[in-house]
Amino acid sequence: MTVSTASHHLVIVGASARAAAFSALRAGLRPWCADLFADADLESVCPALRLPEHRYPAGLPHLLKQAPPGPWMYAGGMENWPRVVRQIAKSRPLWGNDRDVLRQVRQPWRMADTLNRAGLPCPEFRRVTKRPPRDGHWLLKRLESAGGRGVELWLPKTRCSSRAKVYFQQYIEGDSCAAIYVGDGRTAHLLGVTRQLVGEAWLHAEPFHYCGSVGPLSLTPKKRRTFVQIGEVLASEFGLRGLFGVDFVVRDGKPYPIEINPRYTASVEVLEHALAINAIGLHRAVFEGSQLKDNFTNTPVNIHVGKVILFARDTLIVPADAPWNAALDQSVMQMRDFSDVPHPGRHIEKGRPIVSLFARGRSNGRCLQMLHQRTEKLDRWLFGK
C-alpha cells in the first residue's frame, strides 16, 4: 500500500470518521475529526471531537472553528444535510460533492431517468403522492437516511403521510452489493464491488440495516462492463467528484442500482485492504488536479477482506478488559482486527453498534466464516449468554 510523503491537515466529519481518517493517515495526511463517537482507536491516532446526537450535524460548523486550516471532507450521513455542507464549504476547501450535487443525487427518480435514457437497469421509483399497491413488492424509504435506516416493506398495515419525506422503490429480491468509484465530474473509474451484509440476525442488526461488507466480488466481463457504465453515466450526469458508492441489488446476474452515496462509504476500506490501494489518496488526487489512471482492478485478486459491525443485543456498559484493546496497538498502515473501538465505561443501548471486526482470507466465504465465529465468541463474552 503506497503511502504519500506529503503531509497536511484534512478535516473529516460525519456520523463516523474513523475509516476515512485511517485511510488519510495511510495517504500521509494529518486528519482532524468530528463525529458522533470519537472512538478510542480514532482518538489514539489523531485529534477527534465528539458531537452529541442532539447537535448533529447543525453543530458542526461551530465545532470546526477549532479545526486547523486545510481542506475538509465528509463521511456517512452528511449527504442528507446539503445546507450544512454548503455552510462549512464557505470557510474551507471541500474535498467532496457540494450542496447542489447532493440535492440532485438524493432524488432517486433523477437517477432512474438518467439510467433509463442510457438503457441501463434500474428499479422503478415513485414519489409519495403516487402510491403503488400494498402487495409487498414495494419498499417505503426515507429521502434522508443512511445505512438502511428508515426502510420498510410497503404493506397494508403501513402508514404514511402524503407530506412525509419518503418515496417508494420497487422491491427487487437478490444479492445486496456496493460498487465504489472515483469520479472526476465527467466520468468515473470503478475500484471494485463488495457484497453487503444487511439485517443479519447473527450481528443483531435490524432489518435492512447495513452491518458489513466482504469482497472484492469476482465479476464476469459483461457484469463488470455494466457496473462501469453505470458509474460513468452517473458521474457525468450529476458531476460526481472523488470517491462515491452506488448500492445495488443483483438479480439473475443483472445489477440494479438503488442508491447513490456521494462520499467515502463504509465498504471502501474493505477494498483498500484487499486490493492494496489508498482510497483517500485517489480522492485527494481529484481535488488537487492530478490525473487518475484506470488500473485499479487490473491485477488478480488473491486476498479477500470481510468487515462486520456487531450490534448490541442488550444494554451494555463497555468493559475495561475488552478483547479489542490489543487492536489499539496495531498500526493503521495495516488492517486491524477490530476498529471503531468504544471507550471503557461507555453506555451502549440495545440495537446500537458496539465494534467492527475484520478478517482476511482466500475467499469471501472464508472471511465470513471467520467473522461469524469471532463475533459469536465476542457476543457470548459481552453478554454472558
N, C-alpha and C positions, 0 to 999 in steps of 0.2 A: 504494500500500500504506500504510494508516494506521499510524502509529507512536504509541504511548501516551507521554504526558509523565511518567507516574508511574514511579518508579524504586526498586526494592528487589531484594534478592538472591533468586535462585532456584537452588537446588542441583539439579543434574541428574546422574543416574548411569545406567549401562547399559553394554552392550558398546561402543557408540559414542554419545557425547553430542553430537557436532558439529552435526548438523542441528537438533536441538531447541534447542541453545544459540544458533545463528544466528537462529532464529525468536524466541527470547526477547529477543535484542538488538533485533530489529525491533519488539518489543512494548514497548520501553522498560525492560526488566528488566536486571538485572546477574547473568548466570549465573556459577556456580561449579561446575566439572565434575570428575567422576572416572569414567574408563572404561579400556578395555584399551589405548588407543593414545596419548592425549594428543597428537594430531597437530599439525603445525606451524601449520596455519591456525586450529585451536582455541586453541592457546596464545598466538597473536598477538592475540587479541581478549578473552580472559578467563582467569582462573586455571583450570588444568587439571592434574589429577594422574593419573598412570598407575598402575593396579593390575595387577601381573603376573598372568598367567592362573592360576597355581597358587594364588593368593589370592583369585580372583574366584569368586563375589561375597561369600564369607564375610568377607573383609577390609574390606568397605565400611563397616559400622557404626563400626569403629575409625577408618578413614580420615576419615570425615565429622565426627569430632570437631574436625578442623582447619577445617571449613567455617564461614562466617559465619552468624549467625542468619537464619532465614527458612524459607519452605516448600521442599519438595523434590518432585521427580517422577522417574520412571524411564523409560528408553527400552528398546530391544530386549533381550530375553533375561531381564529381571528378572521377568517373569510366571511363570517357571519356579521362582522361589525365594520363595514366599509368606512363609516364616518370616523371611527376611532383610528383606522388605518390612515386615512387622509390627514387627520389631526397630527399624528406622530410624524408623518412624512413631510409635514411643513417644517419640522425642526431638524431633520437629519436625513441623509440619503437612504432610500428604500431599496433593499435588495429583494424585490418581490413584485407581485402584481398589485397595482394601485386600486383605488376606490372604483373607478369606472369599469375596470376589468372585472372586479369582484361582483359588481351589480349585474353584469351580463352573464357570467358563468353560473351564478346561483339561480338562474331561471332555466329549469330543465327543458321547457318547451323550446327554448332557443337552441339548446344542444340538439334536440330531436330534429328540428327543422334543418339545422346545418348538416347533420349526418344523413338525413333522408335525401337532401339535394345531392349529396355525394354518392348516393347509392350504397351506403354503409348501414349495417344492422343497428337497430336501436329500439327499445321498447316504446310503447305509447305513454305519453304523459297527458294529464288533464288538469286544468285549473279547478279550484274548489267549487266554482259555480257550475261546472259541467260534470255532474256526478255519474259514475259508472254503476252498473248493477252490483249489488252486495252478494256476490257469489263466491267470494274467496279467491278470485283471480286478479284482485287489485290490492295495492298497498296504499295506506294513508301515511304521508310523510310530512314532516315539518320542513319548511323552507330554510329555517335557521337551526341546523343541527350538525352534529359531527359524531363519528364513531358508531353510527347506527341508532342513536338515541332518538326517540320520538317517531319510531316506525311501528306500524301495526297493520294487521290484515283488515281490509275493509269488509266488515261482516254486518248482518242485520242489526246486531246489538251495538255497533259502533256509532257514537255520536260525534257530530262535527258542526260547528257554526260556519255559515257561509262567509263570515268575516275573519275566520281563523287564517293564520299564515301557514297554510298547508297546501298540499297538492296530491294528486293521485298518480300512481305509477303502475303500469301493467305488471303483474307478478309473474316472473319467469322462474320456473324451477330449474336449478342447475348448480354448478360449482361457482362459489364466490372467489374472485381473484382481483388483483390490483396491478395495473401497469404503471411504471414510473418512467417519466420523460424529463428531458431538459429542453426547454423551448427558448427560442431567440426572438420571439414576436412574429416570426414569419413561418417557421417550420419547427419540428421537434425531432429529437433523437430518442429512441427507445433504449432505456437502460436495462430493463428486464421486467419479468412478470412473476408475481408471487401468488400462492394460494392464500386466501384469507380465512381465518377461523372466526366464525360468527355464532354467537349464542351457545357456546359449548358448555354442556352441563358439568363436565369434569373440571372446568375452570370457574364454575359458579357464575357464569355470565348470563345476563338476561337475554331473552330472545332478540335477535337482530343486532345485538351489541358486538362490536369488534373486540376480539380477545387474542389475536395473534396472527402471525404470518409465517410461512415456510416457503423456501424457494432457493434458487430460481426454478421456474417451471420449464420443462423442455417443450419447445414449440415446433410444430411442423412448419415448413417454409410457407405454406398457404396461410396458416393461422398467424404466423409472425407478420406476414405482409398486411393482414387485416389490422393487427394491433398498431403497426407502424402507420398505416394510412389514417387510422382514427386519430392518433396523436398529432399527425401533421395537419389534418383538417381542422382540428380543434384549436391548435396553436395559431394557425393562420386566421381563423375566424375571430377569435377573441383576443389575439395579440398576447398570448401567454408567454411569459419570460421566466427563465430559471426553472427550478425543479417544480414539477406538478405531477399529480397522480390522477388516474381515472379508475374508478371501481367498475367491475364488470361482473356479469353472470354468464358463464359459458354453458350453452345447451347444445347438444348434438354437434360439438366441435365449433360452434359459432359464438364469438364473444359479443355480448350485448352490453354496451356502456350504460351505466345507470347514474353516475355522478362524477363531476369534476372536482378534485381537491387541488386548488391552485397554490400549493405550497409544499414544503417538506412534510411528508406523511409518515405515519408510523411504520410502514413497511420498508422505507428507504434503507434503514440500517441493516436489514436482512440482506439486501443486495450488496451493500457496501462490503460486508464481511465475506459473503460468498464469492463475489467477483473481484475482490481486492481493488475497489475503486474508492475515490473520495468524493462523495456527492456534494458537499459544501464547496469543495474546490471547483467542481464543474459549475455550480450555482454562481460562485464568485466570478468565474470567467465571463459569464454572460453580462454581468453588470459592470465589469471592467473592460469590456470590449474585446476580449480575446476570442480567437476562432475555435469553435468546437469541432472535433473530429468524430465521425460516426464509426467508432471502433470499440464501443463499449461491450458488445456481446459477441464479438467475433471469435473469442477463444473458447475451447471446450470447457464445460462445467464439470469439475470433478468433486467439488465441495458444495454441500447444501447446508443452509442455516435455518434454524427454526427459532421463533420468539413467541412466547405466550405471556399473557397477563393473568395472574391469579387474583380473583376477586374474593372478598370476604364473605364466607357463608354465615357468619355471625359477627356481632360486635367484637372488635379486637383492640387490645392495648398492646402496642408493639413491644416485644420483649427485648431486653438489652443484649441477650446472648443469642440472637437470631443467626441461623446458618449463613445468611447472606453477608455477614460482617466481613468475612475474608475477602469478598469481592472489592471492598473499598481500597485494598492494597494492590489490586491488579491495575496494569497500565491501560489507559484509554486508547493506546495505539493498537490494542488487540481487543477481540471480543471478550467481554466479561461473562462470568457465569450468571450473575444477577445484575440488574440495573433498576433504576427507579426505586432505590433503597430508602425506605422510610426511617425517620429518626426514632430512636428508642423513646417509649412513652407516648408516642402519638396515638390518638384515638381514631380508629378507622371504623366507620359504620358498615353495617351489613350491605353488601352489594357494591361497595366501593373498591377500587383497585388497591392491592397490597404491594405487589412487587412484580417485576418482569424477569423471566428466566430465559436463557439462551442455550442452544445445543448446536453442535456441528457434526455432520455425518456424511456418509457416501450417498445417501438418498434422502428425499423428503420424508419418506415413511420411517426411516431410521431416526431422523431428528424428532419426529412426533412421538415415536415410541419412547425415546429417552426422556422427552419433556413430560410425557404422561406419567412415567414412573417417578420422576423427581417431584412433580407437583403433588402427586398423591402422597408421597412421603412427607413433603413440607406441610401439606394441608393437615395431615394427622398430627404432626408436631405442633402446629399452631393452635389447633382446636381440640386436640386430645380425644377425638372420637371419629 
